[in-house]
Amino acid sequence: MPAASIAALEVENEGGTFIYSFDMKPPRNDGIDEVNVDASTGSPVGPVQYEASASERTEAAAEKKAAA
C-alpha cells in the first residue's frame, strides 16, 4: 500500500490467535483498508478488506456504545 498511512492499530484475539489489525488510510479514497497480521509470526491473515468511511463510522459508534 504505497503512500498509505496507519489510521488505527488494535491487538485482537481472533479464534485464539492474537493479531495486529491495522486500519490503513490510502490517499485514493475516503475509506480504509484493514490489514490483519499474525502477532506471533508476522504473516498476513486473510485478504485486505476495504471499508467505506460510513461503515467505519458505524462500527466505531457501535464499539464505543458496547464499551460504555
Protein Blocks (a to p, Z undefined) as FASTA:
>chain_A
ZZiacfbdcdddeehiacdddddddfkbmbdcdddddfklopaehjaddddfklmmmmmm
mmmmmmZZ
